[in-house]
Amino acid sequence: PLARVPRLELRDGRVAGSSGCNRLAGSYTLAGPSLRFGPAAGTRMMCPDGMELERDVLAMLGSVAGWRVRDGALALLDAGGAEVARFGTALRSYACGDAGPVLV
């Protein structure tokens, strides 16, 4: 299910998303090609599936030192420039009553 897919939203120095099981929130610093994540706080649910994925995602965030966009995906890089994760986009348009379409 979508709830088990790691996802990140980066905006104005804050990161929010899911580590595969729990929601997470924290900070990031972006300077050109350099990207660093600060400590993340998260919910503390126990998931029957996905705890290993969550552990790996949180460890990966701690190793991120840079980023690049390639083939429409955000690649997170370690200090040596190796790709440690890749996130695609998931844009969808929804109709919300009288307000018109909303892009999510």
VOBA-1610 file (N, C-alpha, C; in pm, whole numbers, padded with zeros to 5 digits, always signed):
BEGIN
Pro+00083-00122+00000Pro+00000+00000+00000Pro+00086+00125+00000Leu+00027+00234-00049Leu+00099+00360-00060Leu+00155+00404+00074Ala+00089+00373+00185Ala+00136+00413+00317Ala+00274+00355+00346Arg+00314+00248+00280Arg+00442+00184+00306Arg+00552+00228+00209Val+00523+00325+00126Val+00620+00375+00030Val+00691+00496+00092Pro+00824+00491+00108Pro+00894+00608+00160Pro+00872+00727+00068Arg+00848+00843+00128Arg+00829+00964+00047Arg+00877+01084+00128Leu+00924+01183+00055Leu+00977+01305+00117Leu+00918+01426+00048Glu+00891+01529+00126Glu+00853+01659+00073Glu+00948+01760+00136Leu+01023+01829+00054Leu+01119+01929+00102Leu+01067+02067+00067Arg+01053+02151+00169Arg+01002+02286+00144Arg+01053+02381+00253Asp+01116+02487+00212Asp+01157+02594+00303Asp+01237+02544+00422Gly+01332+02454+00399Gly+01419+02406+00505Gly+01360+02298+00594Arg+01238+02254+00563Arg+01171+02150+00641Arg+01144+02027+00552Val+01163+01910+00607Val+01132+01787+00537Val+01019+01718+00611Ala+00926+01660+00536Ala+00815+01584+00591Ala+00793+01465+00499Gly+00736+01360+00552Gly+00707+01245+00468Gly+00689+01119+00549Ser+00728+01009+00487Ser+00715+00877+00548Ser+00845+00801+00530Ser+00883+00730+00636Ser+01005+00648+00629Ser+00970+00503+00596Gly+00850+00478+00551Gly+00807+00343+00514Gly+00705+00287+00609Cys+00710+00326+00734Cys+00612+00283+00834Cys+00555+00406+00903Asn+00641+00491+00953Asn+00600+00608+01029Asn+00619+00737+00952Arg+00545+00839+00994Arg+00565+00972+00937Arg+00690+01032+00999Leu+00756+01119+00925Leu+00875+01186+00977Leu+00869+01334+00945Ala+00942+01411+01025Ala+00955+01554+01004Ala+01092+01596+01056Gly+01150+01695+00993Gly+01280+01743+01036Gly+01321+01862+00953Ser+01449+01885+00950Ser+01502+01999+00876Ser+01605+01951+00773Tyr+01634+02040+00679Tyr+01742+02013+00584Tyr+01810+02144+00551Thr+01933+02133+00504Thr+02010+02248+00458Thr+02049+02222+00314Leu+02019+02316+00228Leu+02047+02306+00086Leu+02134+02423+00044Ala+02248+02391-00017Ala+02338+02494-00069Ala+02397+02443-00199Gly+02340+02487-00311Gly+02385+02437-00441Gly+02364+02288-00449Pro+02469+02212-00483Pro+02453+02066-00494Pro+02464+01994-00360Ser+02486+02070-00252Ser+02499+02010-00120Ser+02363+02003-00051Leu+02334+01888+00011Leu+02208+01867+00083Leu+02239+01787+00208Arg+02196+01837+00322Arg+02214+01767+00449Arg+02081+01767+00524Phe+02049+01652+00581Phe+01929+01641+00663Phe+01967+01650+00810Gly+01889+01726+00887Gly+01907+01733+01031Gly+01838+01614+01095Pro+01839+01609+01228Pro+01769+01501+01297Pro+01620+01502+01262Ala+01563+01383+01250Ala+01422+01371+01217Ala+01344+01318+01337Ala+01225+01371+01354Ala+01131+01320+01454Ala+01026+01241+01379Gly+00968+01143+01444Gly+00867+01064+01376Gly+00768+01002+01472Thr+00659+00956+01412Thr+00564+00880+01492Thr+00632+00748+01529Arg+00574+00675+01622Arg+00640+00555+01672Arg+00548+00433+01665Met+00483+00416+01550Met+00398+00299+01531Met+00484+00177+01502Met+00439+00063+01541Met+00504-00062+01506Met+00430-00119+01386Cys+00500-00145+01280Cys+00437-00199+01159Cys+00477-00345+01143Pro+00382-00432+01112Pro+00417-00573+01094Pro+00513-00594+00978Asp+00503-00510+00877Asp+00595-00512+00763Asp+00653-00373+00748Gly+00778-00365+00715Gly+00836-00235+00683Gly+00931-00177+00784Met+00952-00241+00899Met+01043-00183+00998Met+01187-00183+00947Glu+01227-00285+00872Glu+01362-00288+00815Glu+01378-00175+00714Leu+01276-00155+00632Leu+01279-00047+00534Leu+01291+00087+00607Glu+01214+00105+00712Glu+01221+00230+00788Glu+01361+00253+00844Arg+01420+00152+00902Arg+01556+00164+00956Arg+01653+00207+00846Asp+01641+00145+00729Asp+01730+00177+00617Asp+01709+00319+00565Val+01583+00362+00558Val+01554+00497+00509Val+01611+00601+00604Leu+01592+00583+00734Leu+01644+00679+00832Leu+01797+00683+00829Ala+01861+00568+00814Ala+02007+00563+00804Ala+02053+00633+00676Met+01981+00611+00567Met+02016+00674+00440Met+02010+00825+00451Leu+01907+00879+00517Leu+01896+01024+00530Leu+02018+01081+00602Gly+02072+01007+00697Gly+02190+01052+00768Gly+02316+01052+00683Ser+02315+00978+00573Ser+02433+00970+00488Ser+02430+01066+00369Val+02320+01137+00351Val+02303+01224+00233Val+02393+01346+00245Ala+02465+01374+00136Ala+02552+01492+00130Ala+02524+01577+00006Gly+02445+01525-00087Gly+02418+01600-00209Gly+02297+01547-00281Trp+02267+01609-00394Trp+02150+01572-00472Trp+02172+01607-00619Arg+02088+01546-00703Arg+02079+01583-00844Arg+01946+01530-00897Val+01901+01588-01006Val+01780+01541-01073Val+01824+01474-01201Arg+01778+01351-01219Arg+01812+01275-01339Arg+01689+01197-01382Asp+01655+01208-01509Asp+01540+01137-01565Asp+01412+01162-01485Gly+01393+01287-01440Gly+01272+01324-01368Gly+01264+01275-01226Ala+01375+01224-01172Ala+01375+01172-01035Ala+01481+01246-00953Leu+01455+01259-00824Leu+01551+01318-00732Leu+01643+01209-00681Ala+01772+01222-00709Ala+01872+01127-00659Ala+01940+01190-00539Leu+01946+01117-00429Leu+02019+01160-00310Leu+02155+01092-00312Leu+02260+01170-00285Leu+02397+01123-00301Leu+02471+01125-00168Asp+02566+01031-00152Asp+02652+01034-00033Asp+02771+01127-00060Ala+02862+01138+00035Ala+02975+01231+00023Ala+03065+01199-00095Gly+03069+01073-00139Gly+03150+01035-00254Gly+03078+01051-00386Gly+02953+01097-00384Gly+02876+01116-00507Gly+02797+00995-00551Ala+02801+00887-00471Ala+02724+00766-00506Ala+02577+00787-00471Glu+02489+00737-00556Glu+02346+00748-00532Glu+02306+00653-00420Val+02242+00708-00315Val+02195+00625-00205Val+02045+00605-00207Ala+01974+00689-00282Ala+01829+00675-00297Ala+01783+00754-00417Arg+01668+00715-00470Arg+01608+00786-00582Arg+01458+00796-00556Phe+01407+00917-00567Phe+01265+00942-00546Phe+01205+00997-00674Gly+01099+00936-00722Gly+01026+00986-00837Gly+00921+01085-00792Thr+00853+01145-00886Thr+00745+01237-00852Thr+00613+01165-00861Ala+00518+01212-00785Ala+00384+01155-00787Ala+00284+01270-00788Leu+00271+01334-00903Leu+00179+01446-00914Leu+00044+01397-00964Arg-00060+01442-00898Arg-00194+01405-00937Arg-00284+01529-00925Ser-00383+01537-01009Ser-00478+01646-01003Ser-00611+01594-00952Tyr-00667+01663-00854Tyr-00795+01625-00795Tyr-00894+01741-00809Ala-01021+01708-00827Ala-01125+01810-00827Ala-01178+01821-00685Cys-01183+01944-00633Cys-01224+01966-00494Cys-01345+02058-00491Gly-01461+02004-00515Gly-01584+02083-00508Gly-01578+02205-00596Asp-01611+02322-00537Asp-01615+02448-00612Asp-01477+02508-00633Ala-01377+02460-00561Ala-01245+02521-00565Ala-01169+02493-00692Gly-01216+02400-00772Gly-01144+02367-00894Gly-01038+02264-00868Pro-00955+02234-00969Pro-00853+02128-00954Pro-00740+02168-00859Val-00691+02069-00788Val-00579+02087-00697Val-00472+01989-00738Leu-00350+02037-00756Leu-00238+01953-00794Leu-00168+01905-00666Val-00157+01775-00649Val-00094+01715-00530Val+00023+01632-00574
//
